[in-house]
Amino acid sequence: MKIHILHHTTYRYTWPVFYSIQHVRLMPTHTPLQHVHQWRVKAPAKVSKSTDHFQNTVHTFTMNRPHHELKVESTGVVELLQPSTPHQPKQTESIHPLVYCNPTALTGFNEEITQFASLVANHHLPFVDRMLALAHAVADRVVYTKGSTTVAHTALDAFDEGAGVCQDHAHVMLACLRAHGIAARYVSGYFYNPTSPQHESHAWVEAFDPACEQWLGVDVTHRALVQQNHCKVAVGKDYSGASPVRGIRSGGGEESLVVKVDIQPA
């Protein structure tokens, strides 16, 4: 299945921004199950392409003239293949899975979360079954509520408030898994629903199965394993390492953000 993705990001500021540098992680990853046929990132300044320590593709640009608005357009065609097994195919990676065991500021856990996720410690159950059971439990505990949180909310915030979005589902799932020593990482990307007229960025989790030494994609929001409808863009320890656009600026006053995503069959 080939899909065409168009992702518009627009920042607006109440006062002029005099200088900004932006790091864009919006190019899908090339994997055995995901082939990027063409991709382009358009920005208001010259863009340089590199790879970060998580092996994500990063486009960086600098704006050194005053501006009230900043637009980034990312677009291309990706072919998504149907996996033959629940796990992701093995790939050569520069980072050991144990790196993803430690909690972060966004995925910290407490005793309540540790007890809540105790089912994942039952090694008599298959790894896939444990991950799916936890995904259902997290989705029940943190009810999907659009606009209920911001990127600054932590797993503990969403767990206590009982509401959040896909980003919060991923953070709570990560906190639960890391509380029990299971390596897991945050994934940003897209979920293609052919019956939906509107799309947006999505987030899920990959948990490392030590028995077969492969990653297992788990989508808490959809209470399912990652299948052909998921387009993977970037990974990190949490949202901050895989955020679509991240940067620093001088000036600008208050900032507003508008994101539009369109996905169609290619």
C-alpha positions as CSV (number, residue, x, y, z in Angstrom):
1,M,0.0,0.0,0.0
2,K,1.4,3.4,-1.1
3,I,0.3,6.6,0.6
4,H,1.0,10.2,0.0
5,I,1.6,12.3,3.1
6,L,1.4,16.1,3.3
7,H,2.3,17.7,6.7
8,H,2.0,21.4,7.2
9,T,3.4,23.1,10.3
10,T,2.9,26.8,11.0
11,Y,4.2,28.8,13.9
12,R,2.9,32.3,14.5
13,Y,4.3,34.8,17.0
14,T,2.9,38.0,18.6
15,W,6.3,39.7,18.3
16,P,9.1,39.4,15.8
17,V,11.5,36.5,16.2
18,F,15.0,37.7,15.5
19,Y,16.8,34.4,15.4
20,S,15.7,30.7,15.4
21,I,17.1,27.3,14.7
22,Q,14.8,24.4,14.0
23,H,15.3,20.6,14.0
24,V,12.7,18.8,11.9
25,R,12.0,15.1,12.3
26,L,9.3,14.6,9.7
27,M,10.9,12.1,7.2
28,P,9.7,8.5,7.6
29,T,12.2,5.9,8.4
30,H,13.3,3.4,5.7
31,T,12.8,-0.1,7.1
32,P,12.1,-3.6,5.6
33,L,8.4,-2.9,6.0
34,Q,8.4,0.7,5.0
35,H,9.9,2.1,1.8
36,V,10.3,5.8,1.3
37,H,9.9,6.4,-2.5
38,Q,10.3,10.2,-2.4
39,W,10.4,12.9,0.3
40,R,10.9,16.6,0.5
41,V,11.1,19.1,3.4
42,K,10.4,22.7,2.5
43,A,11.4,25.5,4.9
44,P,11.9,29.3,4.6
45,A,15.7,28.8,4.8
46,K,18.4,26.5,3.5
47,V,17.9,23.0,5.0
48,S,20.7,20.6,5.9
49,K,20.1,16.9,6.4
50,S,21.7,14.7,9.0
51,T,21.1,11.6,11.3
52,D,20.8,11.9,15.1
53,H,21.9,9.4,17.7
54,F,18.6,7.5,17.5
55,Q,19.1,7.1,13.7
56,N,16.3,9.5,12.9
57,T,16.6,11.7,9.8
58,V,16.9,15.4,10.9
59,H,16.5,18.4,8.7
60,T,17.9,21.6,10.3
61,F,17.6,25.2,9.2
62,T,18.3,28.6,10.7
63,M,16.3,31.8,10.4
64,N,18.5,34.9,11.2
65,R,16.1,37.6,9.9
66,P,13.0,39.0,11.8
67,H,9.8,37.0,11.2
68,H,6.3,36.7,12.7
69,E,5.6,33.4,11.0
70,L,7.4,30.2,10.3
71,K,6.1,27.4,7.9
72,V,7.5,23.9,7.3
73,E,6.0,21.6,4.7
74,S,6.9,17.9,4.6
75,T,5.6,15.7,1.9
76,G,6.3,12.5,0.0
77,V,5.2,8.9,-0.9
78,V,5.7,5.9,1.4
79,E,5.0,2.3,0.7
80,L,3.8,0.3,3.7
81,L,4.1,-3.5,3.6
82,Q,2.0,-6.0,5.6
83,P,4.1,-7.6,8.3
84,S,4.2,-11.4,8.4
85,T,4.8,-11.6,12.2
86,P,3.8,-9.4,15.1
87,H,7.4,-8.3,15.7
88,Q,9.4,-5.8,13.7
89,P,12.1,-7.3,11.4
90,K,15.6,-7.3,12.8
91,Q,17.8,-4.4,11.8
92,T,21.3,-3.3,12.6
93,E,21.1,-0.6,15.2
94,S,23.8,1.5,16.9
95,I,21.9,1.8,20.2
96,H,21.6,-1.1,22.6
97,P,18.0,-1.8,23.8
98,L,19.0,-1.3,27.4
99,V,19.4,2.4,26.7
100,Y,15.6,2.5,26.6
101,C,15.1,1.0,30.1
102,N,15.8,4.2,32.1
103,P,12.9,6.6,32.9
104,T,13.0,10.2,31.7
105,A,11.4,13.4,32.9
106,L,8.3,12.6,30.8
107,T,8.1,8.9,31.6
108,G,8.8,8.7,35.3
109,F,6.9,6.2,37.4
110,N,5.8,5.7,41.0
111,E,4.6,2.8,43.1
112,E,1.1,3.1,41.8
113,I,2.1,2.8,38.2
114,T,4.4,-0.1,39.1
115,Q,1.6,-2.0,40.7
116,F,-0.8,-1.0,37.9
117,A,1.6,-2.6,35.4
118,S,2.4,-5.7,37.4
119,L,0.8,-8.0,34.8
120,V,3.8,-7.5,32.5
121,A,5.9,-9.3,35.0
122,N,4.0,-12.5,34.5
123,H,6.5,-14.4,32.3
124,H,4.1,-17.4,32.1
125,L,2.2,-15.3,29.5
126,P,3.5,-14.7,26.0
127,F,5.2,-11.3,25.5
128,V,2.7,-10.2,22.9
129,D,-0.3,-11.0,25.2
130,R,1.3,-9.1,28.1
131,M,1.9,-6.0,25.9
132,L,-1.7,-6.0,24.5
133,A,-3.2,-6.5,28.0
134,L,-1.2,-3.5,29.3
135,A,-2.2,-1.4,26.2
136,H,-5.9,-2.1,27.0
137,A,-5.4,-1.2,30.7
138,V,-3.6,2.1,29.9
139,A,-6.3,3.0,27.3
140,D,-9.0,2.4,29.9
141,R,-7.1,4.4,32.6
142,V,-6.2,7.3,30.4
143,V,-9.3,8.1,28.3
144,Y,-8.5,9.6,24.9
145,T,-9.5,13.3,25.3
146,K,-8.4,15.7,22.6
147,G,-6.9,18.9,23.9
148,S,-6.7,17.7,27.5
149,T,-2.9,17.8,27.7
150,T,0.1,19.6,26.3
151,V,3.6,18.3,25.3
152,A,4.8,19.3,28.8
153,H,2.5,16.8,30.5
154,T,4.2,13.7,32.0
155,A,3.1,10.1,32.2
156,L,2.3,10.7,35.9
157,D,0.2,13.7,35.0
158,A,-1.9,11.8,32.5
159,F,-2.1,8.7,34.8
160,D,-3.4,10.8,37.7
161,E,-5.8,12.9,35.5
162,G,-7.1,9.9,33.6
163,A,-7.2,11.8,30.3
164,G,-4.8,12.4,27.5
165,V,-4.0,11.9,23.8
166,C,-1.8,9.4,21.9
167,Q,1.4,11.0,23.2
168,D,0.2,10.5,26.8
169,H,-0.8,6.9,26.0
170,A,2.7,6.3,24.8
171,H,4.3,8.0,27.8
172,V,2.2,6.0,30.3
173,M,2.9,2.8,28.5
174,L,6.7,3.5,28.6
175,A,6.5,4.3,32.3
176,C,4.7,1.0,33.0
177,L,7.2,-1.0,31.0
178,R,10.3,0.7,32.4
179,A,9.0,0.3,35.9
180,H,9.5,-3.5,35.3
181,G,12.8,-3.2,33.5
182,I,11.4,-3.7,30.0
183,A,13.2,-1.7,27.2
184,A,10.7,0.4,25.3
185,R,10.9,3.4,23.1
186,Y,8.6,6.2,21.9
187,V,7.7,6.3,18.2
188,S,6.3,9.2,16.3
189,G,4.6,8.9,12.9
190,Y,1.2,8.6,11.2
191,F,-1.8,6.3,11.4
192,Y,-3.6,6.0,8.0
193,N,-7.3,5.4,8.3
194,P,-8.8,5.2,4.8
195,T,-12.3,6.0,6.1
196,S,-11.3,9.2,8.0
197,P,-11.4,12.5,6.2
198,Q,-8.9,14.0,8.6
199,H,-5.5,12.8,9.8
200,E,-2.9,14.0,12.3
201,S,0.4,13.0,13.8
202,H,0.4,9.8,15.9
203,A,2.5,8.2,18.6
204,W,2.9,4.6,19.8
205,V,5.5,2.4,21.6
206,E,8.0,-0.3,20.6
207,A,8.8,-2.8,23.4
208,F,11.8,-5.0,23.1
209,D,11.1,-8.8,23.4
210,P,14.3,-10.4,24.8
211,A,13.2,-13.9,23.8
212,C,13.5,-13.2,20.1
213,E,15.5,-9.9,20.3
214,Q,13.0,-8.0,18.3
215,W,10.9,-4.9,18.8
216,L,7.1,-5.1,19.1
217,G,5.0,-2.1,18.0
218,V,2.1,-1.4,20.3
219,D,-0.5,1.3,19.7
220,V,-2.3,2.0,23.0
221,T,-4.7,4.5,21.4
222,H,-6.0,1.9,19.0
223,R,-5.5,-1.0,21.5
224,A,-3.6,-3.0,18.9
225,L,-0.3,-4.1,17.5
226,V,1.3,-1.9,14.9
227,Q,0.4,-3.1,11.5
228,Q,0.4,-1.9,7.9
229,N,-1.5,1.4,8.6
230,H,1.3,2.8,10.7
231,C,4.0,5.0,9.1
232,K,7.0,5.3,11.4
233,V,8.9,8.6,11.4
234,A,11.2,8.8,14.4
235,V,12.0,7.1,17.7
236,G,13.3,8.4,21.1
237,K,13.2,7.8,24.8
238,D,10.1,10.0,24.9
239,Y,8.4,12.7,22.9
240,S,11.3,15.2,23.3
241,G,13.6,12.9,21.3
242,A,11.2,12.3,18.5
243,S,9.2,15.5,18.3
244,P,8.3,16.6,14.7
245,V,9.7,20.1,15.1
246,R,11.9,21.3,17.9
247,G,14.1,24.4,18.2
248,I,15.1,27.6,20.0
249,R,14.4,31.2,19.3
250,S,15.2,34.7,20.3
251,G,12.2,37.0,20.7
252,G,8.7,36.2,19.4
253,G,6.5,36.8,22.4
254,E,3.7,34.2,22.6
255,E,3.6,31.3,20.2
256,S,0.7,29.6,18.4
257,L,0.9,26.4,16.4
258,V,-1.2,25.0,13.6
259,V,-0.6,21.6,12.2
260,K,-2.5,20.0,9.2
261,V,-1.9,16.5,8.0
262,D,-3.4,15.0,4.8
263,I,-2.9,11.3,3.9
264,Q,-4.2,9.9,0.6
265,P,-3.6,6.7,-1.4
266,A,-0.7,7.3,-3.7
